[in-house]
Amino acid sequence: MKKYTLDWNTYTELARTAVAEGAVLLKNDKETLPIAPGATVAVFGRSQFNYYKSGTGSGGMVNVSYVTSPLDALKECADLQVNESLLKVYEEWVEKNPFDKGEGWAGEPWSQVEMAVTDSLVEEAASASDVALILIGRTAGEDRDNTADPGSYLLTDIEEELIKKVTKAFAKTVVILNVGNIIDMKWATDYSPSAILYSWQGGMEGGSGLVDVLTGKITPSGKLPDTIARSIDAYPSTKNFGDADKGIYQEDIYVGYRYFETFAKGQVLYPFGFGLSYTDFAHEVVKAAEDGGVITLEVAVRNAGKRSGKEVVQVYVEKPQGALGNPARALVAFEKTMLLEAGERETLVFKIPVTEFASYDDSGATGHKSSYVLEVGTYRLHVGTDVRSASPAFDYTVDALRVIETLSENMAPVEPFARMKATLGEEGYELAYEDVPLRTIDVKERCANELPADRAYTGDRGFRLADVHHGKVELDVFLDQLTDEDLACIVRGQGMNSPRVTPGTAGAFGGVSDDLEAWGIPAACCADGPSGIRMDIGTKAFSLPNGTLLASTFNLSLMEDLFEMTGLELRKNRVDTLLGPGMNIHRNPLNGRNFEYFSEDPHLTGRMAIAQLRGMHRVGVTGTLKHFSANNQEFHRHDIDSVVSERALREIYLKGFEMAVKEGEARSIMTTYGAVNGVWTAGLYDQNTRILRGEWGFDGIVMTDWWAKINREGEAANKYDTASMVRSQNDLYMVISQPDANPFEDNTIASLAEGELTRAELLRSAANICRFILQAPVMERTLGLHDGAVEVIGQGEASEEDLDFDVAYQHVDDGGSISLRDVDTSTGSTHVFAISIDQPGMYEVTVTARSHAGELAQMPVTLFANNTPSATFTFNGSGGELVTQSAQVFFLNQHNYLSLFFALGGLEVEDMTFKLSDSFHMKNV
């Protein structure tokens, strides 16, 4: 039996290194950084205390045992002194101005109120300090976008005044941005601080990694994964961002630097791929040749400075304009050096297939519609350390048009709009527009002609899924035994907090009923998310740096090593797939969920996802790529229709997914909440079957996002049309509470009876689900091939928690109660238990208790439902008589993990009663 060991020290060190390598240094005048040993540091900004480890929503809800803030790390640094006088002022102010957590989902403000500083306070700090640090904090997240307002994308007046006053008083000022994605940077020109550092959101080791950079323990080597423009209005997507119903992708393939380097260089403050170091590097292309359709570049990199460091070499292609039009630059390769000491050199070798230069013809302008082509002309490779500084290195000439791959029209738009197109004029690239090519085929008819062949129901022949694993029977033969009801059930995922898998996780799939379990199909487990494992019962996990930060490292080997550790943590918690990496493109800086995603560039996005998958695959678990596809706005995400050309989809928004499937061997994908060109992606046949499976060869599972909508083209979207979902080969509807009871009243069985859905289509999805399970750790445990144990060594309280994987549920009828007579109610104690209810909804929860304390005594008891504080019952002394306290608590799920926290001892608790006040039907949401 294979032994798995998770070294928490290694995990921590890899994450800390990622934080440091992902920090992007944009400016460093006057040798401000690194901070000299022995210096006194004046720290401004409340983010020194209230550090944002991640953004909000499912991608950030990781329970941690600690978060190292910048202030924590500075205090622990023996080489620096923190200005204690200034710190005391901030401590007193923060105590009077506590952190605002907001209320409810997406209710947290994107920034906190900042302390206004007086000239005298700043001058006093400057007289006693060598350098000033100004921390600016921002969060954002699921279900709510940023806005182009102060306190969100823009700085507040108080923040601007803070930077203005401090930079005026201090000779050396470092502005540190604790943010999920880029923010407005006009202030960098207006106030000119001597140093600027994007530290992003670094997870639980964020402060430590940041201070490693500030002190020079690690030389910064991060590069911008996005273009920073002069204003939000400079981004071509801004004018079509934020609509409630429709997003027109008028910029087409000209996203981020593809737009700016082609049409608007003057609008750029900091170009894509840019990032400074504490040392200097020189690079030289020592070999450039093409052989057999592969271009080999050898680039010698020398550390020409005085400090050790790493450098990132980037390769861009400039294509001929031809009939299609192309951006001035497109990233085709990058690599990071090892740590080079002063004077040391390394030669990086790039092997780039010329097929990577192909453009997709969605109009037939080249005479080859629905094909990737190389048009006639010169393909020039540029090599450098950012998109702007890259210089010509090799020319590859195409003498006659070459068709690289002939495909078919898929996901084409049906709504007319004019898209951007580059043309080559006398003075360079010029911006033009052309009508977008519209759909020309009957997708419904094509789908009907491509249905799988029918197979007969055989009944129980004695085969179980274990027999498939052992090679005794083919998967199809096994599945032919299942009833229609079994097949309708297996395409329903269970959750959240399914009792069949790890407590507190997002969902279960596969064996989600007793009948399916009887066939030997175990329930696989999935858990959020890109920033670490979310477990809503409060189980601690490792909080990872956010996606933008990880992309900024440009370090693929580091990503593999880090996510091997995450894979081991998944194994430890019996999670088969992490709901991540997030792979959507940073189409616009205002997308609230950009922190989960990597970059404006599809190549960088794809490479990062491949590395993370490979790391997890080393230990037998995997990730779920999300959100497939064109999920680039949170506002009205359930309703938004992304209207986008097929070329932009294939070259920008699908490209990273394609790379992760073909090279990263992805096994699981999640579709979006919204639509692409009129069809909600949970039922988008062109995407989920023709492109993903037919063109890319994917044979894993596709799941919906949680409680997603589905539609048939031209009809309103809903949560019950699972027939359309299955037909598209989106295999799993995530999630419902009782899959065998069909509480959403989905139409799977009815559509079978009416001939709208075939049994063969259900069998196809069942096969995808079982194929995934056969490769997952849950199957190893089911077969007794592995006991699921992962030895944890090293530091970290979270790694040593014992989790009860077989927690027992107590069923509560409407009006029923749970006895709490033997509960420890001493000060600071917690009692954890699990309940199942028949109907989600609002409940009147009543606690009965007594106390012999005096009547003025106050004994608060807080009820946490699925790790969310839901009610506080404040009891007074009752003279030993039983009294009751009631509160309204909403339960979204059938299965719920509850905990009671006793802030002060002295209560004797009798029971807790649950009375349904108002039922809730997810189908009608």
Secondary structure as the mmCIF struct_conf table of DSSP 4:
data_model
#
loop_
_struct_conf.conf_type_id
_struct_conf.id
_struct_conf.beg_label_comp_id
_struct_conf.beg_label_asym_id
_struct_conf.beg_label_seq_id
_struct_conf.end_label_comp_id
_struct_conf.end_label_asym_id
_struct_conf.end_label_seq_id
STRN STRN1 THR A 5 ASP A 7
HELX_RH_AL_P HELX_RH_AL_P1 TRP A 8 GLY A 22
STRN STRN2 VAL A 24 ASN A 28
HELX_RH_3T_P HELX_RH_3T_P1 ASP A 29 GLU A 31
BEND BEND1 LEU A 33 PRO A 34
HELX_LH_PP_P HELX_LH_PP_P1 ILE A 35 ALA A 36
TURN_TY1_P TURN_TY1_P1 PRO A 37 GLY A 38
STRN STRN3 THR A 40 PHE A 44
BEND BEND2 GLY A 45 GLY A 45
HELX_RH_3T_P HELX_RH_3T_P2 ARG A 46 GLN A 48
TURN_TY1_P TURN_TY1_P2 PHE A 49 PHE A 49
BEND BEND3 ASN A 50 ASN A 50
BEND BEND4 SER A 54 SER A 54
STRN STRN4 THR A 56 THR A 56
BEND BEND5 GLY A 57 GLY A 57
TURN_TY1_P TURN_TY1_P3 SER A 58 GLY A 60
BEND BEND6 SER A 65 SER A 65
HELX_RH_AL_P HELX_RH_AL_P2 PRO A 70 GLU A 76
TURN_TY1_P TURN_TY1_P4 ALA A 78 ASP A 79
STRN STRN5 GLN A 81 VAL A 82
HELX_RH_AL_P HELX_RH_AL_P3 GLU A 84 LYS A 96
BEND BEND7 ASN A 97 ASN A 97
BEND BEND8 GLU A 103 GLY A 104
TURN_TY1_P TURN_TY1_P5 TRP A 105 ALA A 106
BEND BEND9 GLU A 108 GLU A 108
BEND BEND10 TRP A 110 SER A 111
HELX_LH_PP_P HELX_LH_PP_P2 VAL A 113 ALA A 116
HELX_RH_AL_P HELX_RH_AL_P4 ASP A 119 SER A 127
TURN_TY1_P TURN_TY1_P6 ALA A 128 ALA A 128
BEND BEND11 ASP A 130 ASP A 130
STRN STRN6 VAL A 131 GLY A 137
STRN STRN7 GLY A 141 GLY A 141
TURN_TY1_P TURN_TY1_P7 GLU A 142 ASP A 143
STRN STRN8 ARG A 144 ARG A 144
BEND BEND12 ALA A 148 ASP A 149
STRN STRN9 PRO A 150 PRO A 150
TURN_TY1_P TURN_TY1_P8 GLY A 151 TYR A 153
STRN STRN10 LEU A 154 LEU A 154
HELX_LH_PP_P HELX_LH_PP_P3 LEU A 155 THR A 156
HELX_RH_AL_P HELX_RH_AL_P5 ASP A 157 ALA A 169
BEND BEND13 ALA A 171 LYS A 172
STRN STRN11 THR A 173 ASN A 178
BEND BEND14 GLY A 180 ASN A 181
HELX_RH_AL_P HELX_RH_AL_P6 LYS A 186 TYR A 191
BEND BEND15 SER A 194 SER A 194
STRN STRN12 ALA A 195 TYR A 198
HELX_RH_3T_P HELX_RH_3T_P3 GLY A 203 GLU A 205
HELX_RH_AL_P HELX_RH_AL_P7 GLY A 206 LEU A 214
TURN_TY1_P TURN_TY1_P9 THR A 215 GLY A 216
BEND BEND16 LYS A 217 ILE A 218
BEND BEND17 PRO A 225 ASP A 226
STRN STRN13 ILE A 228 ALA A 229
BEND BEND18 ARG A 230 SER A 231
HELX_RH_3T_P HELX_RH_3T_P4 ILE A 232 ALA A 234
BEND BEND19 TYR A 235 TYR A 235
TURN_TY1_P TURN_TY1_P10 PRO A 236 SER A 237
HELX_RH_3T_P HELX_RH_3T_P5 THR A 238 ASN A 240
BEND BEND20 PHE A 241 GLY A 242
BEND BEND21 ALA A 244 ASP A 245
STRN STRN14 LYS A 246 ILE A 248
TURN_TY1_P TURN_TY1_P11 GLN A 250 ILE A 253
TURN_TY1_P TURN_TY1_P12 GLY A 256 GLY A 256
HELX_RH_AL_P HELX_RH_AL_P8 TYR A 257 PHE A 263
HELX_RH_3T_P HELX_RH_3T_P6 LYS A 265 GLN A 267
STRN STRN15 VAL A 268 TYR A 270
TURN_TY1_P TURN_TY1_P13 PHE A 272 GLY A 273
STRN STRN16 LEU A 276 LEU A 276
BEND BEND22 TYR A 278 THR A 279
STRN STRN17 PHE A 281 ASP A 291
TURN_TY1_P TURN_TY1_P14 GLY A 292 GLY A 293
STRN STRN18 VAL A 294 ASN A 303
BEND BEND23 GLY A 305 ARG A 307
STRN STRN19 GLY A 309 GLY A 309
STRN STRN20 VAL A 312 GLU A 318
TURN_TY1_P TURN_TY1_P15 GLY A 322 LEU A 324
BEND BEND24 ALA A 328 ALA A 328
STRN STRN21 ALA A 330 LYS A 336
STRN STRN22 LEU A 340 LEU A 340
TURN_TY1_P TURN_TY1_P16 ALA A 342 GLY A 343
STRN STRN23 ARG A 345 PRO A 353
HELX_RH_3T_P HELX_RH_3T_P7 VAL A 354 PHE A 357
STRN STRN24 SER A 359 ASP A 361
BEND BEND25 ASP A 362 SER A 363
TURN_TY1_P TURN_TY1_P17 ALA A 365 THR A 366
BEND BEND26 GLY A 367 GLY A 367
TURN_TY1_P TURN_TY1_P18 LYS A 369 SER A 370
STRN STRN25 SER A 371 LEU A 374
BEND BEND27 VAL A 376 VAL A 376
STRN STRN26 GLY A 377 GLY A 384
BEND BEND28 THR A 385 ASP A 386
TURN_TY1_P TURN_TY1_P19 VAL A 387 SER A 389
STRN STRN27 SER A 391 VAL A 398
BEND BEND29 ASP A 399 ALA A 400
STRN STRN28 ARG A 402 THR A 406
BEND BEND30 MET A 411 MET A 411
BEND BEND31 GLU A 415 GLU A 415
STRN STRN29 ALA A 418 GLY A 425
TURN_TY1_P TURN_TY1_P20 GLU A 426 GLU A 427
STRN STRN30 GLY A 428 ASP A 435
HELX_LH_PP_P HELX_LH_PP_P4 VAL A 436 ARG A 439
BEND BEND32 ILE A 441 ILE A 441
HELX_RH_AL_P HELX_RH_AL_P9 VAL A 443 ASN A 449
TURN_TY1_P TURN_TY1_P21 GLU A 450 GLU A 450
HELX_LH_PP_P HELX_LH_PP_P5 LEU A 451 ASP A 454
BEND BEND33 GLY A 462 GLY A 462
HELX_RH_AL_P HELX_RH_AL_P10 LEU A 465 HIS A 469
TURN_TY1_P TURN_TY1_P22 HIS A 470 GLY A 471
BEND BEND34 LYS A 472 VAL A 473
HELX_RH_AL_P HELX_RH_AL_P11 LEU A 475 LEU A 479
TURN_TY1_P TURN_TY1_P23 ASP A 480 GLN A 481
BEND BEND35 LEU A 482 LEU A 482
HELX_RH_AL_P HELX_RH_AL_P12 ASP A 484 ILE A 490
TURN_TY1_P TURN_TY1_P24 VAL A 491 VAL A 491
STRN STRN31 ARG A 492 GLN A 494
BEND BEND36 MET A 496 ASN A 497
TURN_TY1_P TURN_TY1_P25 PRO A 499 ARG A 500
BEND BEND37 VAL A 501 THR A 502
TURN_TY1_P TURN_TY1_P26 PRO A 503 GLY A 504
BEND BEND38 ALA A 506 ALA A 506
STRN STRN32 GLY A 507 GLY A 510
BEND BEND39 GLY A 511 GLY A 511
BEND BEND40 SER A 513 SER A 513
HELX_RH_AL_P HELX_RH_AL_P13 ASP A 514 ALA A 518
TURN_TY1_P TURN_TY1_P27 TRP A 519 GLY A 520
HELX_LH_PP_P HELX_LH_PP_P6 PRO A 522 PRO A 522
STRN STRN33 ALA A 523 ASP A 528
TURN_TY1_P TURN_TY1_P28 PRO A 530 SER A 531
BEND BEND41 GLY A 532 GLY A 532
TURN_TY1_P TURN_TY1_P29 ASP A 536 ILE A 537
HELX_LH_PP_P HELX_LH_PP_P7 LEU A 544 ASN A 546
HELX_RH_AL_P HELX_RH_AL_P14 GLY A 547 SER A 552
TURN_TY1_P TURN_TY1_P30 THR A 553 THR A 553
HELX_RH_AL_P HELX_RH_AL_P15 LEU A 556 LYS A 572
TURN_TY1_P TURN_TY1_P31 ASN A 573 ARG A 574
BEND BEND42 ASP A 576 ASP A 576
STRN STRN34 THR A 577 LEU A 579
STRN STRN35 GLY A 582 GLY A 582
BEND BEND43 ASN A 588 ASN A 588
TURN_TY1_P TURN_TY1_P32 PRO A 589 LEU A 590
TURN_TY1_P TURN_TY1_P33 GLY A 592 ARG A 593
HELX_RH_3T_P HELX_RH_3T_P8 ASN A 594 GLU A 596
BEND BEND44 TYR A 597 TYR A 597
BEND BEND45 GLU A 600 GLU A 600
HELX_RH_AL_P HELX_RH_AL_P16 PRO A 602 HIS A 617
TURN_TY1_P TURN_TY1_P34 ARG A 618 GLY A 620
STRN STRN36 THR A 622 PHE A 628
TURN_TY1_P TURN_TY1_P35 SER A 629 ALA A 630
TURN_TY1_P TURN_TY1_P36 PHE A 635 ASP A 639
STRN STRN37 ASP A 641 VAL A 643
HELX_RH_AL_P HELX_RH_AL_P17 GLU A 646 ALA A 648
HELX_RH_PI_P HELX_RH_PI_P1 LEU A 649 TYR A 653
TURN_TY1_P TURN_TY1_P37 LEU A 654 LEU A 654
HELX_RH_AL_P HELX_RH_AL_P18 LYS A 655 LYS A 662
TURN_TY1_P TURN_TY1_P38 GLU A 663 GLY A 664
STRN STRN38 SER A 668 THR A 671
BEND BEND46 TYR A 673 GLY A 674
STRN STRN39 ALA A 675 VAL A 676
TURN_TY1_P TURN_TY1_P39 ASN A 677 GLY A 678
STRN STRN40 VAL A 679 TRP A 680
HELX_RH_3T_P HELX_RH_3T_P9 THR A 681 GLY A 683
HELX_RH_AL_P HELX_RH_AL_P19 TYR A 685 TYR A 685
HELX_RH_PI_P HELX_RH_PI_P2 ASP A 686 GLU A 695
TURN_TY1_P TURN_TY1_P40 TRP A 696 TRP A 696
BEND BEND47 GLY A 700 GLY A 700
STRN STRN41 ILE A 701 MET A 703
HELX_LH_PP_P HELX_LH_PP_P8 THR A 704 ASP A 705
TURN_TY1_P TURN_TY1_P41 TRP A 706 TRP A 707
STRN STRN42 ILE A 710 ILE A 710
TURN_TY1_P TURN_TY1_P42 GLU A 713 GLY A 714
BEND BEND48 GLU A 715 GLU A 715
STRN STRN43 ASN A 718 ASN A 718
BEND BEND49 LYS A 719 LYS A 719
HELX_RH_AL_P HELX_RH_AL_P20 THR A 722 SER A 728
TURN_TY1_P TURN_TY1_P43 GLN A 729 GLN A 729
STRN STRN44 LEU A 732 LEU A 732
STRN STRN45 TYR A 733 ILE A 736
BEND BEND50 SER A 737 SER A 737
TURN_TY1_P TURN_TY1_P44 PRO A 739 ALA A 741
TURN_TY1_P TURN_TY1_P45 PRO A 743 PHE A 744
BEND BEND51 ASN A 747 ASN A 747
HELX_RH_AL_P HELX_RH_AL_P21 THR A 748 GLU A 754
TURN_TY1_P TURN_TY1_P46 GLY A 755 GLY A 755
BEND BEND52 GLU A 756 LEU A 757
HELX_RH_AL_P HELX_RH_AL_P22 ARG A 759 LEU A 774
TURN_TY1_P TURN_TY1_P47 GLN A 775 GLN A 775
BEND BEND53 ALA A 776 ALA A 776
HELX_RH_AL_P HELX_RH_AL_P23 PRO A 777 LEU A 783
TURN_TY1_P TURN_TY1_P48 GLY A 784 GLY A 784
BEND BEND54 LEU A 785 LEU A 785
STRN STRN46 GLU A 791 ILE A 793
BEND BEND55 GLY A 794 GLN A 795
HELX_RH_3T_P HELX_RH_3T_P10 GLU A 797 GLU A 800
TURN_TY1_P TURN_TY1_P49 PHE A 805 ASP A 806
HELX_LH_PP_P HELX_LH_PP_P9 VAL A 807 ALA A 808
STRN STRN47 TYR A 809 HIS A 811
TURN_TY1_P TURN_TY1_P50 ASP A 814 GLY A 815
STRN STRN48 SER A 817 SER A 819
TURN_TY1_P TURN_TY1_P51 ARG A 821 ASP A 822
BEND BEND56 SER A 826 SER A 826
TURN_TY1_P TURN_TY1_P52 THR A 827 GLY A 828
STRN STRN49 SER A 829 SER A 836
BEND BEND57 ASP A 838 GLN A 839
STRN STRN50 GLY A 841 SER A 851
BEND BEND58 ALA A 853 ALA A 853
TURN_TY1_P TURN_TY1_P53 GLU A 855 LEU A 856
STRN STRN51 GLN A 858 ALA A 865
TURN_TY1_P TURN_TY1_P54 ASN A 866 ASN A 867
STRN STRN52 THR A 868 ASN A 876
TURN_TY1_P TURN_TY1_P55 GLY A 879 GLY A 880
STRN STRN53 VAL A 883 PHE A 891
BEND BEND59 ASN A 893 GLN A 894
STRN STRN54 HIS A 895 PHE A 902
BEND BEND60 ALA A 903 LEU A 904
STRN STRN55 LEU A 907 SER A 919
HELX_RH_3T_P HELX_RH_3T_P11 MET A 922 ASN A 924
#
